[in-house]
Amino acid sequence: MKLEIIGPGPKSLGLRPLGLYIKDAITRIEQNGELYIIAALSDVDGINLLKNCIRRISHHNMIIKVVLGIDLGITKDVLNKAIRTFGSGNIFVYKNPADSVFHPKMYLIKLNESSGIVILGSSNLTGGGFFKNFEINLAIELNLRKPRESKIFEQFSELFWKLTKEKSSQELKKDLVSALLSSPRLKSQTLMMSRSIKPPKLSNLFKGEKHGWEITELKGKNIFLMSLSYNDVSGVRMGDKYIRIPLLACKANPSFWGWNNLFKPSRKGHPERFIKIRYKGKTHTCRLYFVKTPDELRLVFPQIYSLGKKFTYSILKISKKKAIYEVELIRKSSTEYNKYLQLCTETCPRGKASIPKVWGYL
């Protein structure tokens, strides 16, 4: 048995972030491995940090099961991302009775027949819990060939499965997703939680330094790819001639867009910034702004919007070059089209489109 105290926390404490630890552990899972997660709170950043690791070992015939708490709120984006990452039929949601709150965090990993890991502590399945917050977790690495250590792993595994059979637990199916998203109580909890995570500004009293840990999943990825829908190129809109960029794409790589520290409120209340775009040898100053409904960034760029519907499903390639963005259009007839399409690994909700919009970074 091996014990390790892990963070995230200030680098001065020498605590390795849970995000780095768990990503490394998942990539070491062998054939017929197992991954069980119990988390009181989850967000898109946290799930994204596991997504690529899980995708790389998806052919290992691995068991993945997740229990997500909803007492602290959960969003549509998180539910959709969880289903795409962990797979339909592998997710349970847990709602505690009215007099208490679901609050556990546990990560259980079976690497192979002889090795297992139990992680217990304060970190939720969130970007903060994995990298940004000050958390304390204990990772217990077990030799499953030793009866005593194997018994410890089995006890936590049995606990997980018992939890899924509780009356407060339900498998996440399509009808349950709809019911959750229509619940006013859940919406108010989610809003309350989003407000409460903003820490008070007490910098005059506390002089501690930043932790120094960074989420590196998209570090250095300065090219954004997105297929264009009819609404991006139709040329028929009378108002702003904009391209629609999913908010999920922005949140996945906020530094690429300057979200949200470079955005300022506009007269209409929409956070906005102006960026320089080079397209076909000319430089344009374009407005980039956020609209709450339907939760998207809008890039005002008539040069693309006015191309017409024959350019639907073309791929927009945006490269960030320090203070300027360079735009290139890859048409379906291009020999490079299929290569770039395969790099668009994320899917947007379809809406009324016959083919959903896809996007990705490289």
C-alpha positions, 0 to 999 in steps of 0.5 A: 500500500502506498499513500500520497497526499495530493492537491491542488494547492500552492506550489510551496506545499509541494502538492501534486494537483489531482488533475495531473494525478488522475490523468496519469492514472487513467492512461495507465489503465489496462484491458478490463480496467475500471473507473468509478467517480462520485462527485457532489459537483461537476462542471465542463472543465472537469469533465474535459480534463478526463475526456481525452484520457478516456478516449485514448483507452476506450478500446480497452473494454473498460468499465466507467460509471459515474454518480453526479450530485445535483443538490448544488446544481447542474447545468445542461452543458454538464449533462450533455458533456457527461453523456458524450464523455462517459457514455449513455447508461454509465451516469447516475444522478443523486438527489439527497432528501430535502433535509441534507446535501449530497457532498461526497467525492471519490475516485476509484480506479482499477488499473489491472488485476493487481493494481487499484487506486482509491482517491478520497478528499475534497476535490469535485469533478471540476476544473477548480477541484482538479487544478485551481482550488486549494484542495486536500486529497488522499490517494491510496494505491493498493496491491490487489493481489494482497487479500487485505488491500484487495478487500479495501478496494472491494469495499469502496467498489461495493459502496459505489454500486450500493449508492447507485441502487439508493432511492435517491439515485437515478440513471441519467436517461433522456427523459430525466435530462428533460425533467431536470432542465425544466425544474425551476428549483434546480435552475435556482440552485445552479444560479446560486452556486455560480454566484457563490463560488466567486470569492470575496476581494480581501487582497488588502488583508491576505497577501498569498500568491497564486497557486501557479498550477495551470490547466494544460489541456489546451495550452499552445493550441492556437487554432480553432476549427468549426463547421459553418451552419446555414446561419453562419453564411446565409447572407439574409440577416438584416442586422449584425452579419455574425458567425455563431461560436458555441459558448462551450468552445469559448469555455474550453479554451478561454485564453484563445478568445480573451474570455472573459477578462478582455470583454467589456459591457456594451451599451446593450449589456452584451460583453464584447471586445473588438479583434483584428482579423486578417482574411485574404490579405486584408485586415478587419476590425471585428466585434466579438460579443456574448449573448446569454440566449442562446449562450453563444459568442457572435463574431460580426464578420460580413466577409464570411456571413455573406458568402451564401448557403453554398458554403454551408458545412465549410470549415472555418479555421481561425489561427491566433497570432499574438494581437491578430487572428488569421481566418481561412475557409476550407470548402468541402471540395478542398483536398484538406477538408476531411483532415480538418473535419476529423479534428473537429471532435466536439459537437454542438446541440443540433437545434434545427440544423439537419447536421450538427455543428462541430468544432475543435482545437489544434 
